[in-house]
């Protein structure tokens, strides 16, 4: 009659060896190499930035003042709802007090610009 005890012991030892081998981390993963330094001495890893998530609000933008430059790159706008005041180029031929249908985008995460204003159409 054969005794199953040696086979059970061999099976238990083999199973324990396989499980411990799968649970351990590889040597390279547990001991990472140092990141190469850049010209300014920064050793952080360069990871891709996550895309921005935006919230959007439709409303009215009122032109508060025009820029003093000919390109009007510093016109100030007031956006309703919310009473946000921001800078955005004025369309050609616009005057102080003009109102436009607009879309205001606010960043929710990531390295994004502060606010983005899109003028849709004059009212």
C-alpha positions in Angstrom: 0.0 0.0 0.0 1.3 3.4 -0.9 1.3 6.2 1.6 0.1 9.6 0.3 2.0 11.6 3.0 5.2 12.1 1.0 3.2 13.3 -2.0 1.2 15.7 0.1 4.4 17.2 1.6 6.0 17.5 -1.8 2.9 19.1 -3.2 2.6 21.6 -0.3 6.3 22.6 -0.6 6.0 23.0 -4.3 2.8 25.1 -4.0 4.4 27.3 -1.3 7.5 27.9 -3.5 5.4 28.9 -6.5 3.3 31.2 -4.4 6.2 32.9 -2.8 7.9 33.4 -6.2 4.8 35.0 -7.6 4.4 37.3 -4.6 7.9 38.7 -4.6 8.8 41.8 -6.6 11.5 41.7 -9.2 14.9 43.0 -8.2 14.8 45.9 -10.8 11.4 47.1 -9.6 12.4 47.1 -5.9 15.7 48.9 -6.6 15.1 51.5 -9.3 18.0 53.3 -10.9 18.4 56.9 -10.2 16.8 59.2 -12.8 19.2 61.0 -15.0 19.7 64.7 -14.1 18.8 67.3 -16.6 20.9 70.4 -17.4 19.4 72.3 -14.5 19.9 69.4 -12.0 16.3 68.3 -11.9 16.1 64.5 -11.3 12.3 64.1 -11.3 10.8 61.8 -13.8 9.2 63.5 -16.8 5.6 62.2 -16.8 3.0 63.2 -19.3 0.5 65.8 -17.9 -3.1 64.6 -17.6 -5.6 66.3 -19.9 -7.7 69.0 -18.5 -11.3 68.5 -17.4 -13.5 71.6 -17.9 -16.8 72.8 -16.7 -18.8 75.0 -19.1 -21.3 77.7 -18.4 -23.4 79.5 -21.1 -24.2 83.1 -20.4 -23.8 86.7 -21.4 -20.5 88.6 -21.6 -20.6 92.4 -21.4 -17.7 94.5 -22.7 -16.5 96.7 -19.8 -13.5 98.5 -21.5 -11.4 98.3 -24.6 -7.7 98.0 -24.6 -5.6 101.0 -25.5 -3.6 99.1 -28.1 -4.8 99.0 -31.7 -5.1 95.2 -31.5 -7.5 95.5 -28.5 -5.8 92.5 -26.8 -6.6 93.6 -23.3 -10.4 94.2 -23.4 -12.1 93.5 -20.1 -15.4 91.5 -20.0 -17.9 90.7 -17.3 -19.5 87.3 -17.6 -23.0 86.6 -16.2 -24.0 84.4 -14.3 -21.2 84.6 -11.8 -19.9 88.2 -12.3 -16.5 87.0 -13.4 -14.3 89.7 -14.8 -11.7 88.6 -17.3 -9.6 89.7 -20.3 -10.3 88.6 -23.8 -9.8 90.3 -27.3 -12.7 92.4 -28.4 -14.3 91.7 -31.8 -13.8 94.4 -34.5 -16.3 97.2 -34.3 -17.4 96.4 -30.7 -18.0 99.2 -28.2 -18.1 99.5 -24.5 -21.5 98.1 -23.2 -21.9 95.6 -26.0 -23.2 92.2 -24.9 -22.6 88.8 -26.5 -23.8 85.3 -26.0 -20.8 83.5 -24.6 -19.4 80.3 -23.1 -17.1 80.4 -20.1 -14.9 77.3 -19.4 -13.4 76.7 -16.0 -10.7 74.1 -15.4 -11.6 71.4 -12.9 -8.1 69.7 -12.8 -4.7 69.6 -14.5 -2.3 72.3 -15.7 -4.8 74.4 -17.5 -5.3 78.1 -18.1 -7.5 80.0 -15.5 -10.6 80.7 -17.5 -11.5 80.6 -21.2 -14.1 82.9 -22.8 -15.7 82.1 -26.1 -17.9 84.8 -27.7 -20.7 83.2 -29.7 -22.9 86.0 -31.1 -23.8 89.6 -30.3 -27.1 90.3 -28.6 
